[in-house]
Amino acid sequence: VPMFDRTFVAEILGKFAFETWRLYLQRKIGPGSGFDFFILALIFVSAFMLTIQSVDLDPNSGVGITITAFDSFITYIFLGEMVIKWYAHGVASYFRDRWNWVDAFVVGTSVDQLLGFDSFRASGLAVLRALRVLRPLRLLRRSSGL
């Protein structure tokens, strides 16, 4: 009777756990889930915050600091959403949907600012960050009645 190699068994169990977790995430983050509604609420909050930001707003004022901190917090959550979807569905599958290309671009421009590079502002393309307002359009693809 051949003996089982412990590393082989651990590898099989690890793959099973990975696949089980991935399938669980696929069910929990889909359209109509609590996760989806949470992200959607943050999209609206982010869009609202974009409307109250202005060129005249002093970034060192209390309101400016609060808006910047909340924008950073939301960006981290959107980045986390994207990474979770990559894990659950696979990167190639994620990018098959054109709306996810828009999301990735918008998150990328926001992360660019978080890291302090802010190359879009430096290159005069800061207006591209305003594409974050387009995120609520994802509702249209989920509503068959529209």
Steps between C-alpha positions, in 0.01 A plus 500: 500500500668825391522770762360846428749778466405772749596779262278348231203482739564855621519621141170330411329639811643847426367494144162382627488781757608756237231385255234484771581853616502628140158347430366643826620848401343469155160446663543773762620784276259458211229741390235551766729399784564705812854555375368640173262738681781615732725578202213674324436719808868594507483588130221746572682643802813540290303671224343735755842583642623585152220755473600679821868513412606819329815668383454763771487241780805535724650151536628594847157603631294262711263429211790448258677257732177309566419471131854386417498240779158365399602493134807295594285263707256451212787445256640223720157336509463524121850354460403219736182439300702469181752259657222287650333477160832407339538221755141378473459514123856509370673800348429399139130451575485830687632691198253340258243748625563848355356670809775337703755667271345835599504400867865392481596828333312707757649305791843528339478877476391518863779268618744710300404796717511294823855393429599862450582469130193681374630478144157587362500835678861566402428425136194723487262204478350539848156523342526125430456437873151643459412174325426369850161663456424249223510204739126518583434422133570138593141497623379519142639162404330336798158649436322323220212746524713802404 
